[in-house]
Amino acid sequence: MKTTLVFIMMFVAFLNGLQAQSGYKIGDKATDFKLKNVDNKMVSMSNYPDAKGFVIIFTCNHCPYAVAYEDRIIALDKKYKALGYPVIAINPNDPAVQPADSFEKMQERSKDKGFTFPYLFDEGQKVYPVWGATRTPHVFVVQKQGKELVISYIGTIDDNYQEPAEVKTTYLANALDALLAGQKPNPETTKAIGCSIKVKK
């Protein structure tokens, strides 16, 4: 009985270890993706040969956190894509679970808000688990190092999703400024605050 119990505990610890290791960590090499944009064209990071890196944001239409950050994401894209770090937004949600996040609704939202960046649909939910996204929004900054795409920051955009005027720490902007200055972001990770990603049970 004791042997069985020990085996079960070891197996659970093994599964927990696998879960803890899922998704990218700082310093990992990212794999490119190819996903459909709201203009029906396929987009990948390889479409930006002159970029210094990317701001990959897993976001969606319906989540109040994601909606609260839309204008800030547009502003970040306008500023940092000119400096070599364009935003690429990805909707990871299953529209069968959350109809407001369907591809057609994505097209409407992008047009209504005037998104200045690609808004891609993770059809089949194949990309977000590789990256380890768990929330909307969830940010990953990728820096090009030679031919490698290196994860350099993971987390949230800033410290106040509700009130832009009361933000004290702009984590994402600070990380990008550090990379542009040839430094490592500090902090390199923060906790993503937002809605859970919607998956069929």
N, C-alpha and C positions, 0 to 999 in steps of 0.2 A: 504493500500500500504506500509506504514511504517512498519507494523507488518511483512509483507511478506519479506521485505528487511532485517529486523533484523534477521528473521529466516534463510534466505539464508546466511547471513554473519556468523551466529553462526554455521551453517552446514559446511561451508567452513573452518572455524577455527577448527572444530572438525576433518574434514578430514586431514587438515594440521598437527594436533596433532598426528593423527594416523601415518601419514607418518614419522613424526619426531621420533616416538617411534619405528619404524620398525628396526629390526636388533639388534644385541647384543651391549651392552654398557659395559664399564669397570665395573668389579665386577659381571656381569651376569654369570649364570651357563650355559655352552654350552651343547647342546644335541649331542650325537655322530651321525655319519653318516656311511653309507656303500655304497661305490661307486666303480666302475670298474676301475682298474689300467690298464696301457698300456700293462701289461703282461696277461691281461684278468682275473686276480684274484681280488676278492672283498677285499677292504681295509677299515678299520675303526680305530679309535684311540684305541679301545680295543685290537687291535693286538699288542700293545706296552705296556705290563703290567709293564715293568721296567722304562718307560719314566717318567721324572719329569714334562713334559709338551710337548707342540707341537708348531711348527711354521706353521700355516695354511696360505698358500698364494694362493689367487685366481689369476690365470694368464692364459696365452694362447699362441698360436703360432704366430699369425699375428701382434699383437700390437707392435710397435717399442719400447715403454717403457718396455714392458715385455721382449722383445728380449734383450734390453740393459742390463737388470738385470740378465739374465740367469747365466752368469759366477759367479756373486756375490752370487746368490742363491745357486749354487753348493758349493762355498767356505764356505758359512754360514752353510750349511747342514753338510759338512765334519767336521767343527769345533764343532758345537753345538750338533750334535746328539751324539757325544762321551761324551758330558757333560749332556746328558739327554733330549735335546730338538731337536728332529728330525724335518725336514721339510716334510710337506705333501702339494703338489701342487694340485690345483683343477682348471680345465678349466670350467668356467661357461657359455661359449658362446653357442648359438644355431648354429650348423653348417649349417642349412638351410639358415641362414642370413649371416654367414661368413664361407664358405666352407673350408677355410684354417685351421679352428679349428675343423675339423672332428676327430673322434676317430682314424681313420687310419693315418691322418696327425700328430696327437699327438704321435702315436707309432713311426713314422719316426723321429719326432723332438727329442723325448727322446733318441732314439738310436744314432742319429747324434751328439747330444750334450753330450752324456754320463751322463744323469741325474743320480744322486746318490740317488734320493728320489722318492717316488711314484708320479705318475702324473695321477690324477683321472679325470674321465669325469662325470660332473654333468648332467647326462641324464635326460631330462625333466625339467631341471632348477629348481629343488626342494630345493637344499641346499643353494645356494648363497643368496636367499632372507631372509632365516632364520638368516643368519649371518649378513646380511646388507651390503654385498660387493656391491660396485658401480663402481669400476675401476679394470683394470688389469695393474699392480699388486695391490692387496689390501691385507694387512697383518693383521693377528689376532694371537696374542700369547696367548696360553692357558696354565695355570699352574694347575697341579694336587694339589688339597687340600683335602686330604682324598679320598673319592669317587667322589668328585665334580671336574668338569672341569671348571675352572674360567677364564674368559676373563681378561687378564692383560695388554695388549697393543693392540692398533688398529692404523693402518695408513700406513706409507710409510717405505721404507727400509733405505734410506739415503737422503741427500739433493742435490744430483746431479746425475740424471739418465744418463746424456750424457757423463760425464767425470769421471770415477772412481778415477783417480789420483787427482782430484780436490775436492773430497768429504771432507767436514769439519765436519759434524756430522753424525755418523752412528747410527741413531735412533733405528733400530731393534737390532743391536749388543749391544748397550748400555742398552736397555730394558732387554735383556737376561742376560747380566752381572749383572744387578741390581737384578734380580730374583735369580740368582745363589748365590748372596751375601746376600740373605734374605731381600732384600729391594724392595720397589715399584719402577717401572720405572718412570723416570722423563725426559721428559713428558710421560704421559700414552697414549696420543692420538696425532697423527699428521694427516695432510691432505694427503690422498692417491692421488698420481699423476699418471695418466695413461689414457688408453682408456676406453670409456664407455662399459658396458657389452651388448652384442648383443642379443636382444630379438625380436621375431616376433611381428610386430605391428598389 
